[in-house]
Amino acid sequence: MSTNGFSHVYGPVPSRRLGRSLGIDLVPFKVCTYDCVYCQLGRTTQKTMERREYVPVEAIVPELERALSHGAPPDYIGLAGSGEPTLNSGIGRLIRAIKKVTRVPVAVLTNGSLLWMKSVQDELMAADLVVPSLDAGDENTFRRVNRPHGDIAFGTMTEGLVNFTERFDGDVWLEVLLLAGETGTDAHVKKIAALAEQIGPDRIQLGTVIRPPAETDAGSLSSERLVALKGLFSGLVELIGKGAAEGSMTAVLSGTRTESVLAMLGRRPCTAADVAGGLNIHINEALKHLDRLMVGGKARPTVVGGRHFYTVAER
């Protein structure tokens, strides 16, 4: 998806984890190793473990240099986007290329599913920050919540998280997303917390569903419940999303663009993809504007025919 002449670079957009993040999309939309029930981008369209250069590094670097030449530098360059970035076999070359053109730190936001592969570990060593996910405490729950590719075993994945964290010289922030009625119980969180202690990240970022998920039964926990569960983890733990400060993050978004999103919703209900396509922006940027409208009470999510839409809030 192109935005202002960019096909693979988007933003900077406000990130709950990274401040002002300039994003790079390394795979086509929803090419992933997982099909998570909570995914804000909807169902995975190509579940795969095939690593190849889905987006050529040579196509990304010129875009990045142009993006960095305008405005203040971002807090991070984030390798994330619309699928699992470590599926791109050029990710190591890209990180090294980024380091040649800027001092802005590089963050890799990954589901962690491939960190057991030595080749993937080696390619991420030049990054400054890696943010993997751990959403379940056992194999059965992993299968229900993350719906991984059939060749990814829970034990292999978690062992990869441990091994990578031991090897990596940069920071590792472990993201844990909890679901009501599934993983948001004391008993299950204790399982996740025990694994997190083995992994030994620099910090844990605890959250829950805040946008319309791929599956409507992926329930959200209250802020109060998240605060209570936070106490079951050891080390540095912070809440992201619900219960976290939002105001300063939304300030970097264009007010004009947000009003354009609101105008679209005023004409008809729209999915995040509808907004992105209509305004020619990346879907992650569309989601940030929709967040801003929901925080301000101007928009609300709804489900129609199993699809997740946003509408103007009733006044």
Phi, psi and omega in degrees: 000132185262143174221114181056043177084003180255133179258332188236342181253136181218154179098204005295144176237154179287132180240134177297336183261327193238009182072227176276111186245128173268113188269150173232126180266119186257351179221158175299163184306124175060036165268113191207161175274345181240168171222066190297139182294337185263001190300129181289344181267001179093193184290146175292132181265337176220096178274121188206159169244008181286118177265122175204173184275077183303319175238121183295138177303322182296339177275339185273316188301315178300322177298316181299316180298320177295317181297321182287344182279354182244127173076186180290148178295146178287169176286325180215155162259118187255121175268103187205248174090227195258011180192200182271111188294333182287353173291338178282115184290351178265009187298324179294315178297323180295315180301316180295323178293321178299318182298336180280340186248349182202156174263001178297129182296149182255126177245136176249117178260109188229154174281355175080002188292337184248010183288353174283345179279125180299324180299319178292315177304311181302319184290334182269357185297334181277352179289162178267328184215135173235131182241090176272168181248151169215107188249359183214158182251358178205168186301312184297317180292321176305316180295323182284319188274310184268340179044062186285167170306144187299340182268004179257113179266145183302314181297321178295317180298312183291325176297324176297320178298318179296311183295318180296314182298324177295323184278327193283131180276341179277196180270144172239120174249120182269120178267128179238116178252124185252146182242136174296138178076002181225286184253356185272030177258156178303316184298316182285322179297326177297324175297314180296319181296323179295320177293320179299323179294323176295321182292319176070048179290165177289330174204161175244133178247115188256130181211184178211182182293128176234348177238162179305123184274170178300323180241131187294341181270008174280094191276153181263143174270153176286161177300321181296321180292320178299318179299318180295318182288334178304326182290349179276349180262152175257163180081195181281119181232131177231151178268137173240151181078240181301130178086354179257158180292136182244334194304310184292335181290318185286345185296334184278353178280147177291123177297324178297316180295319179298320178294328176294322176297314179300321179296321177298316180294330179292335179277321180192158174299142182227145168279168176299323178294323176300315181296315180299314180293320182293326182256003179057048178234165178291148183299328178295323176293320177302317179297324178295317178295320178296320175303314182300318180292322179291319178299323179278002178075016183264343180221160178215150177277154176207161180243127178230119179059034179080359179254151186261118183240165172239140178229166174291133180293144178293140181255000000 
